[in-house]
Structures are given as C-alpha cells and as structure tokens.
C-alpha cells in the first residue's frame, strides 16, 4: 500500500532565518570573512517538498509516497523561517518549520485510510568559521533539533467485523547534530551554497540528517532570491510510534541581510 500526501509552504513577508530549520540550511550569499561587527540574516522561504517513508501509531501504520505534483491537494498549512546572527568567526543559527498535511487513500474492497500529520521542527546551532575570504566561507556547526509530531490515522474496512479503526498519537524529541556549511560568491550577484547536517546518534532518533544545495541571486544590496533543493530525513521509533520518513524537494526563498 502506497499512501500519497503532499506539502507546500507559501512565501510570506520577511522573517527570520534550516531546517531542517536552521539557517544551517538557509540559502544566503557569503559575506566577507570575519568581522567584529554583528551581522544578521532574516528569511522566509517556501518548501515544495514531498514525503516518503513509514508513519505508524499504536499498531496502525502506512507507507507514505508524496510526489511533488500533488502538493496543493493535501496542504492544510505550512510555514518556514530562519535566523542568523554572526560576529567575527562565531554565529548563532535558528530555524523553524511547521507543516500540516492530510489525505485519504483508497484500499481494496471499498476500504480506505485517512491520514493527518502536524509537524513542528525547530533547531538552534552554534557555528564557527573554519575559513573565510571575500568569496568563500566554511562554517562548522553543532546544535540540536526539536521535533514535535501529531499523527491521526483512520482505517475504514466495511467488509470486516471491525469496520472503523481510529488511532492518534504525538511525540516530542530532541536530536543533537553536527554539520558543515559552505558558501561561495560567483559574481557580485550570484552565489552558491551547500549544507550538510548529521545527528540523532541514538539519543532520540536512530538517525537524523539534512542536506541542502542551491543558488542565490542578489536583487538589492540587502535582499536575495534563492532556489535550493533540501532533504530532511528522520528515523525515530518509540514503542508503537514510528516515523521513518524523508522530506525532499525544491525550496524558494527571500533572504534579507543587514
């Protein structure tokens, strides 16, 4: 059984900037190496990300397969924002991600499964610049990501003695992570960037990781448009609660620096 659910977030007014959250995953243009002054980044971006994996609650589970082309049919609400404060070689990076999706899938013999998931991901990281010049920076990252999930599953089977089975559950956990962020300015207006995070380590999730790569274009001195591809993967199990899923897809962002 393959269950199809899709998600998209709408780009909104400027707000702070994964990832994930997690400006560690935010598309930005590189600044000059180290500065004794504070520099800030605020961003809001829209993820067009599908979902693929297994979600289960109290013995009832479903295989999720989310292609990009059905996103608008299943989105109930989404929001992504990120923030970075940098001084010298050090930076503090935060990311917030909220997504609510729902769908139903037909099964055999007039049966069907309804699915609803509300996910919140917030991360905070400390960064240290290993290398920086006018065009390129390499930052080492270390931090933690908090995940909260609310899941509802409803199975309707009219030809069985138990015709309707509903279950729901919620879990909150924190995953430590480490990572590397690279930014390189190609021209005065164009930049490329990439970020990789890996964590979990069995502390909460067995595995948690993110990867992002993209390109940004400077519209004004302090505003950038960015296009990136982002992957967020989590393998978490606690009793009968299972979340072994990967979200991936393009992200479109509007980033402000000051």
C-alpha positions, 0 to 999 in steps of 0.5 A: 500500500502506497499512501500519497500526501503532499506539502507546500509552504507559501512565501510570506513577508520577511522573517527570520532565518534550516531546517531542517530549520536552521539557517544551517540550511538557509540559502544566503550569499557569503559575506566577507570573512570575519568581522567584529561587527554583528551581522544578521540574516532574516528569511522566509522561504517556501518548501515544495517538498514531498514525503516518503517513508513509514508513519505508524501509531499504536499498531496502525501504520502506512507507507507514505509516497508524496510526489511533488505534483500533488502538493496543493491537494493535501496542504492544510498549512505550512510555514518556514523561517530562519535566523542568523546572527554572526560576529567575527568567526562565531554565529548563532543559527535558528530555524523553524518549520511547521507543516500540516498535511492530510489525505485519504487513500483508497484500499481494496474492497471499498476500504480506505485510510485517512491520514493527518500529520502536524509537524513542528521542527525547530533547531538552534546551532552554534557555528564557527568559521573554519575559513573565510575570504571575500568569496568563500566561507566554511562554517562548522556547526553543532546544535540540536533539533526539536521535533514535535509530531501529531499523527491521526490515522483512520482505517475504514474496512466495511467488509470486516467485523471491525469496520472503523479503526481510529488511532492518534498519537504525538511525540516530542524529541530532541536530536543533537547534530553536527554539520558543515556549511559552505558558501561561495560568491560567483559574481557580485550577484550570484552565489552558491551554497551547500549544507550538510547536517548529521545527528540523532546518534541514538539519543532520540532518533536512530538517525537524523540528517539534512542536506541542502544545495542551491543558488542565490541571486542578489536583487538589492544590496540587502535582499536575495532570491534563492532556489535550493533543493533540501532533504530532511530525513528522520528515523525515530521509533518509540514503542508503537510510534514510528516515523521513518520518513524523508522530506525532499524537494525544491525550496524558494526563498527571500533572504534579507541581510543587514 
